[in-house]
Amino acid sequence: MSRLAEDLALTLGCPVEVSYREETREVIAVARPQSGGEVRVSLTVSPMGLWLMDNPFVALKYDLLKQLRRQLGQA
């Protein structure tokens, strides 16, 4: 998931960590803005659903970015 974290960090302008919890099927993104603190968002994903999508990376990135921007007040 490092490419996803890098893309989100470049877009948001702050460090972002992305991880996947297999037991809950959650993708978790944690952004650390320069103002301090952290913003954490998660998406529950279906492996079968991702497989059926035309470009799951872009869809996942867009959804995480939308949630992170909302939480960071940049939307």
All heavy atoms as a GROMACS GRO file, in nm:
protein
  585
    1MET      N    1   0.081  -0.120   0.000
    1MET     CA    2   0.000   0.000   0.000
    1MET      C    3   0.085   0.126   0.000
    1MET      O    4   0.032   0.234   0.012
    1MET     CB    5  -0.091   0.000   0.121
    1MET     CG    6  -0.194  -0.105   0.120
    1MET     SD    7  -0.354  -0.032   0.102
    1MET     CE    8  -0.456  -0.174   0.102
    2SER      N    9   0.214   0.114  -0.013
    2SER     CA   10   0.299   0.233  -0.006
    2SER      C   11   0.271   0.330  -0.121
    2SER      O   12   0.278   0.450  -0.102
    2SER     CB   13   0.446   0.194  -0.003
    2SER     OG   14   0.483   0.130  -0.122
    3ARG      N   15   0.237   0.280  -0.240
    3ARG     CA   16   0.207   0.370  -0.351
    3ARG      C   17   0.082   0.453  -0.320
    3ARG      O   18   0.076   0.573  -0.348
    3ARG     CB   19   0.188   0.291  -0.480
    3ARG     CG   20   0.156   0.379  -0.597
    3ARG     CD   21   0.147   0.304  -0.727
    3ARG     NE   22   0.073   0.386  -0.822
    3ARG     CZ   23  -0.011   0.340  -0.910
    3ARG    NH1   24  -0.033   0.211  -0.919
    3ARG    NH2   25  -0.074   0.420  -0.991
    4LEU      N   26  -0.016   0.389  -0.260
    4LEU     CA   27  -0.138   0.459  -0.222
    4LEU      C   28  -0.107   0.567  -0.118
    4LEU      O   29  -0.153   0.681  -0.131
    4LEU     CB   30  -0.240   0.360  -0.168
    4LEU     CG   31  -0.375   0.415  -0.123
    4LEU    CD1   32  -0.442   0.494  -0.234
    4LEU    CD2   33  -0.464   0.301  -0.077
    5ALA      N   34  -0.027   0.534  -0.019
    5ALA     CA   35   0.011   0.631   0.084
    5ALA      C   36   0.088   0.748   0.023
    5ALA      O   37   0.064   0.864   0.057
    5ALA     CB   38   0.094   0.563   0.193
    6GLU      N   39   0.178   0.718  -0.070
    6GLU     CA   40   0.256   0.824  -0.136
    6GLU      C   41   0.166   0.916  -0.216
    6GLU      O   42   0.181   1.038  -0.210
    6GLU     CB   43   0.362   0.762  -0.227
    6GLU     CG   44   0.476   0.698  -0.154
    6GLU     CD   45   0.574   0.629  -0.248
    6GLU    OE1   46   0.572   0.658  -0.370
    6GLU    OE2   47   0.652   0.546  -0.200
    7ASP      N   48   0.073   0.859  -0.292
    7ASP     CA   49  -0.019   0.941  -0.372
    7ASP      C   50  -0.106   1.030  -0.284
    7ASP      O   51  -0.126   1.149  -0.314
    7ASP     CB   52  -0.108   0.854  -0.460
    7ASP     CG   53  -0.036   0.799  -0.582
    7ASP    OD1   54   0.083   0.828  -0.600
    7ASP    OD2   55  -0.101   0.727  -0.661
    8LEU      N   56  -0.157   0.975  -0.175
    8LEU     CA   57  -0.240   1.054  -0.084
    8LEU      C   58  -0.157   1.165  -0.019
    8LEU      O   59  -0.203   1.278  -0.006
    8LEU     CB   60  -0.302   0.964   0.023
    8LEU     CG   61  -0.410   0.867  -0.025
    8LEU    CD1   62  -0.446   0.769   0.085
    8LEU    CD2   63  -0.532   0.941  -0.074
    9ALA      N   64  -0.035   1.133   0.021
    9ALA     CA   65   0.052   1.232   0.084
    9ALA      C   66   0.085   1.347  -0.011
    9ALA      O   67   0.083   1.464   0.028
    9ALA     CB   68   0.181   1.166   0.134
   10LEU      N   69   0.113   1.314  -0.137
   10LEU     CA   70   0.143   1.418  -0.235
   10LEU      C   71   0.022   1.509  -0.258
   10LEU      O   72   0.036   1.631  -0.269
   10LEU     CB   73   0.185   1.356  -0.368
   10LEU     CG   74   0.327   1.302  -0.374
   10LEU    CD1   75   0.349   1.225  -0.504
   10LEU    CD2   76   0.428   1.415  -0.362
   11THR      N   77  -0.095   1.451  -0.263
   11THR     CA   78  -0.216   1.529  -0.287
   11THR      C   79  -0.252   1.616  -0.167
   11THR      O   80  -0.291   1.732  -0.183
   11THR     CB   81  -0.334   1.435  -0.320
   11THR    OG1   82  -0.299   1.356  -0.434
   11THR    CG2   83  -0.459   1.514  -0.353
   12LEU      N   84  -0.238   1.560  -0.047
   12LEU     CA   85  -0.278   1.633   0.075
   12LEU      C   86  -0.168   1.723   0.130
   12LEU      O   87  -0.195   1.813   0.208
   12LEU     CB   88  -0.320   1.533   0.183
   12LEU     CG   89  -0.446   1.454   0.154
   12LEU    CD1   90  -0.466   1.345   0.259
   12LEU    CD2   91  -0.568   1.545   0.149
   13GLY      N   92  -0.044   1.698   0.093
   13GLY     CA   93   0.067   1.780   0.141
   13GLY      C   94   0.110   1.748   0.283
   13GLY      O   95   0.166   1.834   0.351
   14CYS      N   96   0.083   1.626   0.329
   14CYS     CA   97   0.127   1.584   0.463
   14CYS      C   98   0.149   1.433   0.461
   14CYS      O   99   0.096   1.363   0.374
   14CYS     CB  100   0.025   1.623   0.569
   14CYS     SG  101  -0.135   1.541   0.558
   15PRO      N  102   0.225   1.381   0.557
   15PRO     CA  103   0.248   1.237   0.560
   15PRO      C  104   0.119   1.158   0.581
   15PRO      O  105   0.031   1.201   0.656
   15PRO     CB  106   0.341   1.218   0.681
   15PRO     CG  107   0.399   1.352   0.709
   15PRO     CD  108   0.298   1.453   0.662
   16VAL      N  109   0.109   1.046   0.511
   16VAL     CA  110  -0.008   0.958   0.523
   16VAL      C  111   0.041   0.814   0.532
   16VAL      O  112   0.130   0.773   0.458
   16VAL     CB  113  -0.103   0.972   0.401
   16VAL    CG1  114  -0.221   0.875   0.412
   16VAL    CG2  115  -0.153   1.114   0.387
   17GLU      N  116  -0.016   0.740   0.624
   17GLU     CA  117   0.012   0.597   0.636
   17GLU      C  118  -0.116   0.523   0.600
   17GLU      O  119  -0.225   0.562   0.641
   17GLU     CB  120   0.052   0.561   0.778
   17GLU     CG  121   0.183   0.621   0.823
   17GLU     CD  122   0.212   0.592   0.970
   17GLU    OE1  123   0.153   0.497   1.026
   17GLU    OE2  124   0.293   0.665   1.027
   18VAL      N  125  -0.101   0.414   0.525
   18VAL     CA  126  -0.216   0.333   0.485
   18VAL      C  127  -0.188   0.188   0.525
   18VAL      O  128  -0.078   0.138   0.502
   18VAL     CB  129  -0.242   0.342   0.333
   18VAL    CG1  130  -0.358   0.252   0.292
   18VAL    CG2  131  -0.271   0.486   0.293
   19SER      N  132  -0.287   0.125   0.584
   19SER     CA  133  -0.272  -0.016   0.620
   19SER      C  134  -0.403  -0.090   0.591
   19SER      O  135  -0.508  -0.028   0.570
   19SER     CB  136  -0.235  -0.030   0.768
   19SER     OG  137  -0.335   0.028   0.850
   20TYR      N  138  -0.393  -0.221   0.590
   20TYR     CA  139  -0.510  -0.305   0.564
   20TYR      C  140  -0.523  -0.406   0.677
   20TYR      O  141  -0.427  -0.475   0.712
   20TYR     CB  142  -0.494  -0.379   0.430
   20TYR     CG  143  -0.608  -0.474   0.400
   20TYR    CD1  144  -0.735  -0.425   0.370
   20TYR    CD2  145  -0.588  -0.610   0.401
   20TYR    CE1  146  -0.840  -0.511   0.342
   20TYR    CE2  147  -0.694  -0.698   0.373
   20TYR     CZ  148  -0.818  -0.647   0.344
   20TYR     OH  149  -0.922  -0.733   0.317
   21ARG      N  150  -0.641  -0.412   0.737
   21ARG     CA  151  -0.671  -0.510   0.842
   21ARG      C  152  -0.753  -0.621   0.779
   21ARG      O  153  -0.872  -0.603   0.750
   21ARG     CB  154  -0.748  -0.446   0.956
   21ARG     CG  155  -0.665  -0.356   1.040
   21ARG     CD  156  -0.739  -0.321   1.165
   21ARG     NE  157  -0.656  -0.235   1.247
   21ARG     CZ  158  -0.699  -0.170   1.351
   21ARG    NH1  159  -0.826  -0.179   1.385
   21ARG    NH2  160  -0.618  -0.094   1.421
   22GLU      N  161  -0.689  -0.734   0.760
   22GLU     CA  162  -0.754  -0.845   0.692
   22GLU      C  163  -0.875  -0.898   0.769
   22GLU      O  164  -0.978  -0.931   0.709
   22GLU     CB  165  -0.653  -0.957   0.670
   22GLU     CG  166  -0.701  -1.061   0.573
   22GLU     CD  167  -0.591  -1.158   0.533
   22GLU    OE1  168  -0.473  -1.124   0.543
   22GLU    OE2  169  -0.628  -1.268   0.492
   23GLU      N  170  -0.864  -0.903   0.902
   23GLU     CA  171  -0.974  -0.960   0.981
   23GLU      C  172  -1.103  -0.879   0.972
   23GLU      O  173  -1.212  -0.933   0.983
   23GLU     CB  174  -0.933  -0.980   1.129
   23GLU     CG  175  -0.904  -0.853   1.205
   23GLU     CD  176  -0.763  -0.797   1.188
   23GLU    OE1  177  -0.682  -0.856   1.114
   23GLU    OE2  178  -0.734  -0.693   1.249
   24THR      N  179  -1.092  -0.748   0.952
   24THR     CA  180  -1.211  -0.663   0.939
   24THR      C  181  -1.232  -0.612   0.796
   24THR      O  182  -1.328  -0.541   0.770
   24THR     CB  183  -1.203  -0.542   1.034
   24THR    OG1  184  -1.086  -0.466   1.003
   24THR    CG2  185  -1.200  -0.586   1.179
   25ARG      N  186  -1.138  -0.644   0.708
   25ARG     CA  187  -1.140  -0.599   0.568
   25ARG      C  188  -1.146  -0.447   0.557
   25ARG      O  189  -1.216  -0.392   0.473
   25ARG     CB  190  -1.257  -0.662   0.493
   25ARG     CG  191  -1.246  -0.810   0.480
   25ARG     CD  192  -1.359  -0.865   0.400
   25ARG     NE  193  -1.342  -1.009   0.382
   25ARG     CZ  194  -1.437  -1.089   0.343
   25ARG    NH1  195  -1.556  -1.042   0.316
   25ARG    NH2  196  -1.414  -1.216   0.331
   26GLU      N  197  -1.072  -0.381   0.643
   26GLU     CA  198  -1.068  -0.234   0.643
   26GLU      C  199  -0.936  -0.182   0.588
   26GLU      O  200  -0.830  -0.234   0.623
   26GLU     CB  201  -1.082  -0.181   0.785
   26GLU     CG  202  -1.218  -0.188   0.844
   26GLU     CD  203  -1.218  -0.132   0.984
   26GLU    OE1  204  -1.149  -0.189   1.071
   26GLU    OE2  205  -1.287  -0.031   1.005
   27VAL      N  206  -0.947  -0.080   0.506
   27VAL     CA  207  -0.830  -0.003   0.466
   27VAL      C  208  -0.831   0.121   0.554
   27VAL      O  209  -0.931   0.193   0.559
   27VAL     CB  210  -0.834   0.035   0.317
   27VAL    CG1  211  -0.716   0.125   0.282
   27VAL    CG2  212  -0.836  -0.089   0.230
   28ILE      N  213  -0.722   0.144   0.626
   28ILE     CA  214  -0.715   0.255   0.719
   28ILE      C  215  -0.608   0.353   0.672
   28ILE      O  216  -0.495   0.312   0.640
   28ILE     CB  217  -0.681   0.204   0.861
   28ILE    CG1  218  -0.790   0.108   0.907
   28ILE    CG2  219  -0.664   0.321   0.958
   28ILE    CD1  220  -0.752   0.026   1.026
   29ALA      N  221  -0.645   0.479   0.665
   29ALA     CA  222  -0.551   0.584   0.627
   29ALA      C  223  -0.540   0.682   0.742
   29ALA      O  224  -0.640   0.726   0.798
   29ALA     CB  225  -0.598   0.656   0.502
   30VAL      N  226  -0.415   0.716   0.778
   30VAL     CA  227  -0.389   0.810   0.886
   30VAL      C  228  -0.304   0.923   0.829
   30VAL      O  229  -0.192   0.901   0.782
   30VAL     CB  230  -0.316   0.743   1.004
   30VAL    CG1  231  -0.290   0.844   1.114
   30VAL    CG2  232  -0.394   0.624   1.056
   31ALA      N  233  -0.359   1.044   0.830
   31ALA     CA  234  -0.287   1.163   0.783
   31ALA      C  235  -0.237   1.241   0.904
   31ALA      O  236  -0.307   1.249   1.006
   31ALA     CB  237  -0.379   1.250   0.698
   32ARG      N  238  -0.118   1.295   0.890
   32ARG     CA  239  -0.059   1.375   0.999
   32ARG      C  240  -0.027   1.515   0.945
   32ARG      O  241   0.083   1.540   0.897
   32ARG     CB  242   0.066   1.306   1.052
   32ARG     CG  243   0.031   1.176   1.122
   32ARG     CD  244   0.150   1.114   1.193
   32ARG     NE  245   0.104   1.004   1.277
   32ARG     CZ  246   0.075   0.883   1.234
   32ARG    NH1  247   0.086   0.854   1.106
   32ARG    NH2  248   0.036   0.789   1.319
   33PRO      N  249  -0.126   1.605   0.955
   33PRO     CA  250  -0.106   1.742   0.904
   33PRO      C  251  -0.002   1.818   0.986
   33PRO      O  252   0.024   1.785   1.102
   33PRO     CB  253  -0.244   1.806   0.916
   33PRO     CG  254  -0.316   1.726   1.018
   33PRO     CD  255  -0.258   1.588   1.014
   34GLN      N  256   0.055   1.921   0.926
   34GLN     CA  257   0.157   2.004   0.992
   34GLN      C  258   0.102   2.073   1.115
   34GLN      O  259   0.176   2.106   1.207
   34GLN     CB  260   0.215   2.106   0.895
   34GLN     CG  261   0.297   2.044   0.786
   34GLN     CD  262   0.352   2.148   0.691
   34GLN    OE1  263   0.319   2.266   0.699
   34GLN    NE2  264   0.435   2.104   0.598
   35SER      N  265  -0.028   2.094   1.120
   35SER     CA  266  -0.089   2.162   1.235
   35SER      C  267  -0.089   2.074   1.360
   35SER      O  268  -0.123   2.120   1.468
   35SER     CB  269  -0.232   2.204   1.201
   35SER     OG  270  -0.310   2.090   1.167
   36GLY      N  271  -0.052   1.948   1.343
   36GLY     CA  272  -0.045   1.856   1.456
   36GLY      C  273  -0.161   1.760   1.460
   36GLY      O  274  -0.260   1.774   1.389
   37GLY      N  275  -0.147   1.660   1.543
   37GLY     CA  276  -0.252   1.560   1.556
   37GLY      C  277  -0.252   1.463   1.440
   37GLY      O  278  -0.156   1.455   1.363
   38GLU      N  279  -0.360   1.389   1.428
   38GLU     CA  280  -0.375   1.297   1.318
   38GLU      C  281  -0.521   1.283   1.282
   38GLU      O  282  -0.610   1.305   1.364
   38GLU     CB  283  -0.314   1.160   1.349
   38GLU     CG  284  -0.386   1.081   1.455
   38GLU     CD  285  -0.323   0.945   1.479
   38GLU    OE1  286  -0.200   0.931   1.466
   38GLU    OE2  287  -0.397   0.852   1.512
   39VAL      N  288  -0.544   1.250   1.156
   39VAL     CA  289  -0.678   1.227   1.106
   39VAL      C  290  -0.682   1.084   1.055
   39VAL      O  291  -0.600   1.044   0.973
   39VAL     CB  292  -0.712   1.326   0.992
   39VAL    CG1  293  -0.845   1.291   0.929
   39VAL    CG2  294  -0.713   1.468   1.044
   40ARG      N  295  -0.778   1.007   1.106
   40ARG     CA  296  -0.787   0.864   1.072
   40ARG      C  297  -0.922   0.836   1.006
   40ARG      O  298  -1.026   0.876   1.057
   40ARG     CB  299  -0.774   0.782   1.200
   40ARG     CG  300  -0.782   0.633   1.182
   40ARG     CD  301  -0.768   0.564   1.317
   40ARG     NE  302  -0.645   0.599   1.384
   40ARG     CZ  303  -0.534   0.524   1.382
   40ARG    NH1  304  -0.533   0.411   1.316
   40ARG    NH2  305  -0.427   0.564   1.447
   41VAL      N  306  -0.917   0.771   0.891
   41VAL     CA  307  -1.039   0.728   0.822
   41VAL      C  308  -1.024   0.581   0.784
   41VAL      O  309  -0.913   0.531   0.771
   41VAL     CB  310  -1.070   0.813   0.696
   41VAL    CG1  311  -1.092   0.958   0.732
   41VAL    CG2  312  -0.962   0.798   0.592
   42SER      N  313  -1.137   0.514   0.766
   42SER     CA  314  -1.131   0.374   0.725
   42SER      C  315  -1.242   0.344   0.626
   42SER      O  316  -1.348   0.408   0.628
   42SER     CB  317  -1.140   0.282   0.846
   42SER     OG  318  -1.266   0.290   0.906
   43LEU      N  319  -1.214   0.247   0.541
   43LEU     CA  320  -1.312   0.198   0.444
   43LEU      C  321  -1.317   0.047   0.455
   43LEU      O  322  -1.211  -0.018   0.459
   43LEU     CB  323  -1.270   0.233   0.301
   43LEU     CG  324  -1.272   0.377   0.257
   43LEU    CD1  325  -1.213   0.388   0.117
   43LEU    CD2  326  -1.413   0.430   0.257
   44THR      N  327  -1.434  -0.008   0.460
   44THR     CA  328  -1.448  -0.153   0.454
   44THR      C  329  -1.456  -0.191   0.306
   44THR      O  330  -1.533  -0.134   0.231
   44THR     CB  331  -1.575  -0.198   0.528
   44THR    OG1  332  -1.567  -0.153   0.663
   44THR    CG2  333  -1.588  -0.350   0.526
   45VAL      N  334  -1.371  -0.284   0.268
   45VAL     CA  335  -1.366  -0.324   0.128
   45VAL      C  336  -1.395  -0.472   0.114
   45VAL      O  337  -1.367  -0.551   0.203
   45VAL     CB  338  -1.228  -0.292   0.064
   45VAL    CG1  339  -1.203  -0.144   0.060
   45VAL    CG2  340  -1.116  -0.364   0.136
   46SER      N  341  -1.449  -0.507   0.001
   46SER     CA  342  -1.476  -0.646  -0.032
   46SER      C  343  -1.372  -0.688  -0.136
   46SER      O  344  -1.366  -0.629  -0.244
   46SER     CB  345  -1.616  -0.660  -0.091
   46SER     OG  346  -1.628  -0.784  -0.156
   47PRO      N  347  -1.290  -0.788  -0.104
   47PRO     CA  348  -1.191  -0.833  -0.204
   47PRO      C  349  -1.256  -0.867  -0.338
   47PRO      O  350  -1.202  -0.835  -0.443
   47PRO     CB  351  -1.128  -0.955  -0.138
   47PRO     CG  352  -1.145  -0.933   0.008
   47PRO     CD  353  -1.278  -0.862   0.021
   48MET      N  354  -1.373  -0.929  -0.335
   48MET     CA  355  -1.441  -0.963  -0.459
   48MET      C  356  -1.486  -0.836  -0.532
   48MET      O  357  -1.474  -0.826  -0.653
   48MET     CB  358  -1.564  -1.052  -0.431
   48MET     CG  359  -1.635  -1.093  -0.556
   48MET     SD  360  -1.526  -1.184  -0.666
   48MET     CE  361  -1.614  -1.336  -0.674
   49GLY      N  362  -1.534  -0.739  -0.457
   49GLY     CA  363  -1.576  -0.612  -0.517
   49GLY      C  364  -1.460  -0.540  -0.584
   49GLY      O  365  -1.474  -0.484  -0.693
   50LEU      N  366  -1.343  -0.541  -0.519
   50LEU     CA  367  -1.225  -0.477  -0.578
   50LEU      C  368  -1.184  -0.548  -0.706
   50LEU      O  369  -1.144  -0.486  -0.803
   50LEU     CB  370  -1.109  -0.477  -0.478
   50LEU     CG  371  -1.124  -0.385  -0.358
   50LEU    CD1  372  -1.006  -0.403  -0.263
   50LEU    CD2  373  -1.136  -0.240  -0.400
   51TRP      N  374  -1.195  -0.680  -0.706
   51TRP     CA  375  -1.157  -0.758  -0.822
   51TRP      C  376  -1.246  -0.726  -0.941
   51TRP      O  377  -1.202  -0.725  -1.056
   51TRP     CB  378  -1.165  -0.907  -0.787
   51TRP     CG  379  -1.120  -0.996  -0.896
   51TRP    CD1  380  -0.992  -1.023  -0.936
   51TRP    CD2  381  -1.204  -1.071  -0.985
   51TRP    NE1  382  -0.992  -1.110  -1.041
   51TRP    CE2  383  -1.121  -1.141  -1.074
   51TRP    CE3  384  -1.342  -1.086  -0.996
   51TRP    CZ2  385  -1.171  -1.225  -1.172
   51TRP    CZ3  386  -1.392  -1.169  -1.095
   51TRP    CH2  387  -1.306  -1.238  -1.181
   52LEU      N  388  -1.373  -0.696  -0.915
   52LEU     CA  389  -1.469  -0.669  -1.023
   52LEU      C  390  -1.458  -0.527  -1.078
   52LEU      O  391  -1.505  -0.500  -1.188
   52LEU     CB  392  -1.611  -0.693  -0.973
   52LEU     CG  393  -1.648  -0.838  -0.941
   52LEU    CD1  394  -1.785  -0.844  -0.875
   52LEU    CD2  395  -1.643  -0.924  -1.066
   53MET      N  396  -1.396  -0.436  -1.004
   53MET     CA  397  -1.384  -0.297  -1.048
   53MET      C  398  -1.284  -0.283  -1.163
   53MET      O  399  -1.187  -0.358  -1.170
   53MET     CB  400  -1.339  -0.207  -0.933
   53MET     CG  401  -1.439  -0.189  -0.826
   53MET     SD  402  -1.365  -0.087  -0.697
   53MET     CE  403  -1.504   0.006  -0.650
   54ASP      N  404  -1.309  -0.184  -1.247
   54ASP     CA  405  -1.220  -0.159  -1.359
   54ASP      C  406  -1.081  -0.117  -1.310
   54ASP      O  407  -0.980  -0.164  -1.358
   54ASP     CB  408  -1.280  -0.052  -1.450
   54ASP     CG  409  -1.201  -0.033  -1.577
   54ASP    OD1  410  -1.151  -0.133  -1.631
   54ASP    OD2  411  -1.188   0.083  -1.621
   55ASN      N  412  -1.077  -0.025  -1.213
   55ASN     CA  413  -0.949   0.021  -1.158
   55ASN      C  414  -0.966   0.042  -1.008
   55ASN      O  415  -0.992   0.154  -0.963
   55ASN     CB  416  -0.904   0.151  -1.227
   55ASN     CG  417  -0.761   0.185  -1.193
   55ASN    OD1  418  -0.706   0.138  -1.094
   55ASN    ND2  419  -0.700   0.268  -1.276
   56PRO      N  420  -0.949  -0.064  -0.929
   56PRO     CA  421  -0.975  -0.053  -0.785
   56PRO      C  422  -0.883   0.044  -0.713
   56PRO      O  423  -0.922   0.107  -0.616
   56PRO     CB  424  -0.957  -0.196  -0.734
   56PRO     CG  425  -0.876  -0.265  -0.836
   56PRO     CD  426  -0.907  -0.198  -0.967
   57PHE      N  427  -0.759   0.059  -0.761
   57PHE     CA  428  -0.665   0.150  -0.695
   57PHE      C  429  -0.718   0.293  -0.699
   57PHE      O  430  -0.720   0.363  -0.597
   57PHE     CB  431  -0.528   0.144  -0.762
   57PHE     CG  432  -0.427   0.239  -0.704
   57PHE    CD1  433  -0.357   0.205  -0.589
   57PHE    CD2  434  -0.403   0.362  -0.762
   57PHE    CE1  435  -0.265   0.291  -0.534
   57PHE    CE2  436  -0.312   0.449  -0.707
   57PHE     CZ  437  -0.243   0.414  -0.593
   58VAL      N  438  -0.765   0.337  -0.814
   58VAL     CA  439  -0.816   0.473  -0.830
   58VAL      C  440  -0.941   0.493  -0.745
   58VAL      O  441  -0.957   0.596  -0.679
   58VAL     CB  442  -0.842   0.506  -0.978
   58VAL    CG1  443  -0.915   0.639  -0.993
   58VAL    CG2  444  -0.711   0.510  -1.054
   59ALA      N  445  -1.029   0.395  -0.745
   59ALA     CA  446  -1.154   0.406  -0.667
   59ALA      C  447  -1.123   0.415  -0.518
   59ALA      O  448  -1.180   0.499  -0.447
   59ALA     CB  449  -1.244   0.287  -0.696
   60LEU      N  450  -1.033   0.332  -0.471
   60LEU     CA  451  -0.996   0.333  -0.330
   60LEU      C  452  -0.927   0.464  -0.292
   60LEU      O  453  -0.958   0.526  -0.190
   60LEU     CB  454  -0.903   0.214  -0.302
   60LEU     CG  455  -0.871   0.183  -0.158
   60LEU    CD1  456  -0.997   0.159  -0.076
   60LEU    CD2  457  -0.780   0.061  -0.151
   61LYS      N  458  -0.837   0.510  -0.378
   61LYS     CA  459  -0.766   0.636  -0.354
   61LYS      C  460  -0.866   0.753  -0.348
   61LYS      O  461  -0.860   0.836  -0.257
   61LYS     CB  462  -0.664   0.660  -0.465
   61LYS     CG  463  -0.592   0.792  -0.454
   61LYS     CD  464  -0.497   0.809  -0.570
   61LYS     CE  465  -0.451   0.950  -0.584
   61LYS     NZ  466  -0.368   0.972  -0.701
   62TYR      N  467  -0.961   0.756  -0.440
   62TYR     CA  468  -1.059   0.864  -0.444
   62TYR      C  469  -1.143   0.866  -0.317
   62TYR      O  470  -1.165   0.971  -0.257
   62TYR     CB  471  -1.149   0.851  -0.567
   62TYR     CG  472  -1.260   0.952  -0.570
   62TYR    CD1  473  -1.235   1.083  -0.607
   62TYR    CD2  474  -1.389   0.918  -0.532
   62TYR    CE1  475  -1.337   1.178  -0.607
   62TYR    CE2  476  -1.491   1.011  -0.531
   62TYR     CZ  477  -1.464   1.141  -0.569
   62TYR     OH  478  -1.564   1.233  -0.568
   63ASP      N  479  -1.190   0.749  -0.275
   63ASP     CA  480  -1.274   0.743  -0.155
   63ASP      C  481  -1.197   0.782  -0.029
   63ASP      O  482  -1.249   0.856   0.055
   63ASP     CB  483  -1.334   0.603  -0.138
   63ASP     CG  484  -1.445   0.574  -0.237
   63ASP    OD1  485  -1.495   0.669  -0.300
   63ASP    OD2  486  -1.480   0.457  -0.252
   64LEU      N  487  -1.074   0.736  -0.017
   64LEU     CA  488  -0.993   0.774   0.100
   64LEU      C  489  -0.961   0.923   0.098
   64LEU      O  490  -0.969   0.991   0.200
   64LEU     CB  491  -0.863   0.692   0.104
   64LEU     CG  492  -0.878   0.546   0.144
   64LEU    CD1  493  -0.746   0.473   0.122
   64LEU    CD2  494  -0.922   0.533   0.289
   65LEU      N  495  -0.927   0.974  -0.019
   65LEU     CA  496  -0.895   1.116  -0.032
   65LEU      C  497  -1.015   1.203   0.004
   65LEU      O  498  -1.002   1.302   0.077
   65LEU     CB  499  -0.850   1.145  -0.175
   65LEU     CG  500  -0.799   1.285  -0.206
   65LEU    CD1  501  -0.681   1.320  -0.117
   65LEU    CD2  502  -0.760   1.294  -0.352
   66LYS      N  503  -1.132   1.164  -0.041
   66LYS     CA  504  -1.254   1.239  -0.010
   66LYS      C  505  -1.280   1.243   0.141
   66LYS      O  506  -1.306   1.349   0.197
   66LYS     CB  507  -1.372   1.174  -0.083
   66LYS     CG  508  -1.501   1.252  -0.076
   66LYS     CD  509  -1.600   1.198  -0.176
   66LYS     CE  510  -1.695   1.104  -0.106
   66LYS     NZ  511  -1.802   1.054  -0.194
   67GLN      N  512  -1.265   1.130   0.206
   67GLN     CA  513  -1.286   1.126   0.351
   67GLN      C  514  -1.178   1.203   0.427
   67GLN      O  515  -1.209   1.275   0.522
   67GLN     CB  516  -1.289   0.981   0.399
   67GLN     CG  517  -1.416   0.909   0.364
   67GLN     CD  518  -1.427   0.778   0.439
   67GLN    OE1  519  -1.375   0.761   0.549
   67GLN    NE2  520  -1.497   0.684   0.379
   68LEU      N  521  -1.054   1.190   0.384
   68LEU     CA  522  -0.946   1.262   0.453
   68LEU      C  523  -0.963   1.413   0.437
   68LEU      O  524  -0.946   1.489   0.533
   68LEU     CB  525  -0.809   1.218   0.400
   68LEU     CG  526  -0.761   1.082   0.448
   68LEU    CD1  527  -0.641   1.034   0.366
   68LEU    CD2  528  -0.727   1.084   0.596
   69ARG      N  529  -0.996   1.457   0.317
   69ARG     CA  530  -1.016   1.601   0.295
   69ARG      C  531  -1.131   1.654   0.379
   69ARG      O  532  -1.122   1.764   0.435
   69ARG     CB  533  -1.045   1.630   0.147
   69ARG     CG  534  -0.922   1.634   0.064
   69ARG     CD  535  -0.954   1.677  -0.075
   69ARG     NE  536  -0.833   1.704  -0.150
   69ARG     CZ  537  -0.821   1.695  -0.280
   69ARG    NH1  538  -0.927   1.660  -0.352
   69ARG    NH2  539  -0.710   1.722  -0.340
   70ARG      N  540  -1.236   1.577   0.390
   70ARG     CA  541  -1.351   1.619   0.472
   70ARG      C  542  -1.306   1.635   0.618
   70ARG      O  543  -1.338   1.733   0.683
   70ARG     CB  544  -1.463   1.516   0.460
   70ARG     CG  545  -1.590   1.560   0.530
   70ARG     CD  546  -1.703   1.461   0.512
   70ARG     NE  547  -1.734   1.440   0.371
   70ARG     CZ  548  -1.752   1.319   0.316
   70ARG    NH1  549  -1.744   1.211   0.387
   70ARG    NH2  550  -1.780   1.309   0.188
   71GLN      N  551  -1.232   1.536   0.667
   71GLN     CA  552  -1.185   1.541   0.806
   71GLN      C  553  -1.084   1.653   0.828
   71GLN      O  554  -1.080   1.713   0.935
   71GLN     CB  555  -1.121   1.407   0.845
   71GLN     CG  556  -1.219   1.293   0.852
   71GLN     CD  557  -1.314   1.305   0.970
   71GLN    OE1  558  -1.279   1.358   1.074
   71GLN    NE2  559  -1.435   1.256   0.953
   72LEU      N  560  -1.002   1.681   0.728
   72LEU     CA  561  -0.901   1.786   0.741
   72LEU      C  562  -0.960   1.925   0.715
   72LEU      O  563  -0.892   2.026   0.733
   72LEU     CB  564  -0.785   1.762   0.645
   72LEU     CG  565  -0.696   1.642   0.676
   72LEU    CD1  566  -0.606   1.611   0.557
   72LEU    CD2  567  -0.611   1.672   0.799
   73GLY      N  568  -1.084   1.931   0.671
   73GLY     CA  569  -1.148   2.060   0.646
   73GLY      C  570  -1.104   2.123   0.515
   73GLY      O  571  -1.115   2.244   0.498
   74GLN      N  572  -1.056   2.041   0.421
   74GLN     CA  573  -1.008   2.092   0.293
   74GLN      C  574  -1.106   2.069   0.179
   74GLN      O  575  -1.080   2.106   0.067
   74GLN     CB  576  -0.876   2.026   0.255
   74GLN     CG  577  -0.763   2.054   0.351
   74GLN     CD  578  -0.637   1.981   0.312
   74GLN    OE1  579  -0.632   1.911   0.213
   74GLN    NE2  580  -0.534   1.997   0.392
   75ALA      N  581  -1.217   2.003   0.209
   75ALA     CA  582  -1.311   1.970   0.100
   75ALA      C  583  -1.390   2.091   0.058
   75ALA      O  584  -1.410   2.184   0.129
   75ALA     CB  585  -1.406   1.860   0.147
   0.00000   0.00000   0.00000
